[in-house]
Amino acid sequence: MNWQRKARIQNLIAALPFSNALYYAMQRSAGSLRAGRTNPVEYFDAARRTAGWIRATGRDVEGMRFLEVGTGRNVNLPTALWLCGASEITTVDLNPYLSSALVFESNEYVRRHEGEVRQAFGAEAARPQFQARLAELLSFKGDLDALLRMMNVHYLPRADAAQLPLLDASIDAHVSFAVFEHIPADALARILSEARRILRPDGLLVHIIDPSDHFSHDDASITAINFLQFGDDEWAKWAGNRFMYHNRLRAFEYLELFERAGVNLLKQMQTLDEPSLRALKNGFPLHREFRHIPAEQLAVRSLNVLGTFAPATTEVEGSKES
């Protein structure tokens, strides 16, 4: 769908009473959430990367307690972390978006595509605990509450990740997938401050961030930097609603934010978007707010971060991929 048309529809619905229910109904009937389109594999791949980075620090995912920022409409990341061995996952969201229908459509996808799912998990799928838990998931019968109990997932809707009802040092890993880009920078700073409180002294932060213009995911006519042609005020008119807010921070700004919060970066990986890079080199009309930033920093489409509040014992690793 053309991004401008989509933005107008979102702005219209966001201004109406019961906008969340209306937007969900639209997505289910004609949008990305309609029946038959549910595919949890990208979340499973994110969990595999998260587990791999954690294991690379010499720790076992088995038995770890996770806090996920930003549940959304499904529990794909908690499910995947449970399959990888997590003992407990608390998942929080400011909005009560979780959909039982979508959760069970994801589970049905797992049943019908078991081979693809195992492949998405890579080496994790060979672990005995993974195999035992996958068998449990494939044979599960019950409602959403029973499923969450089986996986020891605690869902906290209307919960502020910057002020959580959790004990100090009660979490082993603080994680998210494609969520931080939808949170204002000042709120992210507060969330990281709360992460310091709830994480164990040697706890880890693993966050996968998508700094691209999310309208480009559905509109092939624009690049991942499309939104950088607008100033803050104009962009807010297009996408300042509750459904499409995007902070537009660049990868280096996220890294600075982590560092200001006292996070010691153990590893970070950035992926460049080549079409965006070409567009920038060919005169893409950047707004003046972004013209001072080098093209390679503007064109990052993915940022993966591993860190800890504990004193760093290894040098920061960094890499870029195209």
Secondary structure, DSSP 8 states (H G I E B T S, - for coil): --HHHHHHHHHHHHTSTTHHHHHHHHHHHHSTTSTT----HHHHHHHHHHHHHHHHTT--STT-EEEEE--TT--HHHHHHHHTT-SEEEEEESS----HHHHHHHHHHHHHTHHHHHHHHGGGGGSHHHHHHHHHHHH--S-HHHHHHHHTEEEEET-BTTB-S--TT-EEEEEEES-GGGS-HHHHHHHHHHHHHHEEEEEEEEEEE--S-GGGGT-TTS-TTGGGGS-HHHHHHHH-STTT------HHHHHHHHHHTT-EEEEEEEEE-HHHHHHHHTT----TTTTTS-HHHHTEEEEEEEEESS---S--EEEEE-
